[in-house]
Amino acid sequence: MVPSPSAPFSSVLSIPLVRTPGSDEKQESMLDVTPQDASAALARLPSGLYVMTSAFEGKRAGVCVRWVTQLAAEPPLIGVAMFRGHWVEPLIRDSHAFAICRVDDADRLIAKKFADPARREGDPFDCLPIETIVTGAPVIRRSLVALDCVVIRHLDLEADHSLYIGHVVGGRVYAQQSGS
């Protein structure tokens, strides 16, 4: 059974098995995959601690995101999945730009400043060394690497995350990750 596009993710997925000559005919012809199996597999996909930042008309904001991936080499494109409804979204929409800062997973200050989706009073970049590269989006200098991007697409996925596709127009390598 192949789920229809409108089938809920919580339904059981059935994947046909490939038969080899001489295989036991009594073997099941379908492999049932539960939502828990799919979630466990998704948890093994690469992720890290990134801060997605933007600025517009004197306002700056950032949010922790976990999923960033390179989409193309020429032109250099990245995809970023961001939890919907964060107050950085209007800044990205209006500036048409964002930066991605890869930070150390153990950096508790960054996690504290940018993990909470609720709007806080004051500038979240206070006490952090920052700079801009090309677009004006704030780049955290204590990050491992940073990419400065112009938005070329924003996709509303009708899910808990939105997808931003950015054309990388600048970047910096600040530090080597431990163990690299």
Protein Blocks (a to p, Z undefined) as FASTA:
>chain_A
ZZdfklcfkbccdddddddehiafkbcfbdcddfklmmmmmmmpccddddddddeehiac
ddddfbdcdfbfbdcdddddddehiaklmmmmmnopacdddddfklmklmmmmmpmbdce
djfkgoiacddfknopacdfkbmbdcddddfbdcdehiabdcdddddfbdcdfbdcehZZ
